[in-house]
Amino acid sequence: GDPYCILYVNGVHAFAQHSTTKMRTHNPEWHEEFKWLVCQSTTLLTVTLWDKDTITRDDMIGSALIDLEQCTLGQELEVSIQIQNSAIAHKLRKCLVTLTVRLSVHDE
């Protein structure tokens, strides 16, 4: 596959951020940083995992939700969560995404 991720907070697709596409791998690793300017009511990070296709539409492999309320301001939290997709659940038993999340205050 040629996987990539789309990440967004609180279900707002308008501020989605995309990872790079990792070509020809079923075990991708990204070492990328994403930042959002958010308010206190931001509580959810959604990660969707996709397979890039050149001829047809990209295929969504699945998604995972990360509860940002478990994060402490200024500290890193490593989160591992299983990718979910009921249509292909039998193929995703070992499909995990691991992220390091850090909430910080924006300095103006």
C-alpha positions as CSV (number, residue, x, y, z in Angstrom):
1,G,0.0,0.0,0.0
2,D,0.8,3.7,-0.2
3,P,-0.5,5.0,3.2
4,Y,-1.0,8.5,4.4
5,C,-3.0,10.1,7.3
6,I,-5.4,13.0,7.5
7,L,-5.7,14.5,11.0
8,Y,-8.3,17.0,12.3
9,V,-9.6,18.2,15.6
10,N,-13.2,18.3,16.9
11,G,-14.6,16.9,13.7
12,V,-13.6,20.1,11.7
13,H,-12.4,18.9,8.3
14,A,-11.7,22.5,7.2
15,F,-8.5,22.5,9.3
16,A,-7.4,19.0,8.4
17,Q,-3.7,18.3,8.0
18,H,-2.1,15.6,5.8
19,S,0.9,13.5,6.4
20,T,3.3,12.5,3.6
21,T,2.5,9.4,1.6
22,K,4.7,6.4,2.4
23,M,5.2,4.5,-0.8
24,R,4.9,0.7,-1.1
25,T,4.7,-0.2,2.6
26,H,2.3,-1.9,5.0
27,N,4.2,-0.7,8.1
28,P,4.7,3.0,7.7
29,E,6.4,5.3,10.1
30,W,5.9,9.1,10.1
31,H,8.1,11.4,12.1
32,E,6.0,14.5,11.4
33,E,4.7,17.3,13.5
34,F,1.3,18.9,13.2
35,K,0.0,22.0,15.0
36,W,-3.5,23.4,15.4
37,L,-4.5,26.7,17.1
38,V,-7.4,25.5,19.3
39,C,-9.5,26.6,22.2
40,Q,-10.2,24.9,25.5
41,S,-13.2,23.1,24.1
42,T,-11.0,21.1,21.7
43,T,-11.3,17.6,23.0
44,L,-11.0,15.2,20.1
45,L,-8.3,14.4,17.6
46,T,-9.3,12.2,14.6
47,V,-6.8,10.3,12.6
48,T,-7.9,8.7,9.3
49,L,-5.6,6.3,7.5
50,W,-5.8,6.2,3.7
51,D,-4.2,4.2,0.9
52,K,-3.2,6.4,-2.1
53,D,-4.3,5.2,-5.5
54,T,-3.2,6.7,-8.8
55,I,-6.0,5.6,-11.0
56,T,-9.0,5.2,-8.7
57,R,-10.1,7.2,-5.6
58,D,-8.0,6.8,-2.5
59,D,-9.3,4.1,-0.1
60,M,-10.0,4.9,3.5
61,I,-8.4,2.1,5.6
62,G,-10.0,3.3,8.8
63,S,-9.9,5.9,11.6
64,A,-9.1,6.4,15.2
65,L,-10.3,8.9,17.8
66,I,-8.0,10.3,20.5
67,D,-9.4,11.9,23.6
68,L,-7.4,15.1,24.1
69,E,-8.8,15.4,27.7
70,Q,-6.4,12.7,28.8
71,C,-3.4,15.1,27.9
72,T,-1.8,17.3,30.5
73,L,-0.8,20.8,29.3
74,G,2.9,20.9,28.4
75,Q,3.5,17.2,28.8
76,E,3.9,14.6,26.0
77,L,1.5,11.6,26.0
78,E,2.1,8.6,23.8
79,V,-1.2,7.1,22.6
80,S,-1.6,3.8,20.7
81,I,-5.1,3.2,19.3
82,Q,-6.5,0.7,16.9
83,I,-7.7,1.8,13.5
84,Q,-11.4,1.1,13.1
85,N,-13.4,0.3,10.0
86,S,-16.4,-2.1,10.3
87,A,-16.4,-2.9,6.6
88,I,-12.9,-4.4,6.8
89,A,-12.6,-5.2,10.5
90,H,-11.2,-8.7,9.9
91,K,-8.1,-7.2,8.2
92,L,-7.5,-4.5,10.8
93,R,-7.0,-6.6,14.0
94,K,-3.4,-5.5,14.2
95,C,-3.6,-2.1,12.6
96,L,-2.5,0.4,15.2
97,V,-1.5,4.1,15.1
98,T,0.8,5.5,17.7
99,L,1.1,9.2,18.3
100,T,2.9,11.5,20.6
101,V,0.5,14.3,21.6
102,R,1.5,17.5,23.4
103,L,-0.8,20.4,24.3
104,S,0.9,23.7,24.7
105,V,0.0,27.3,25.1
106,H,0.4,29.5,22.0
107,D,2.6,32.5,22.7
108,E,1.7,35.7,20.9
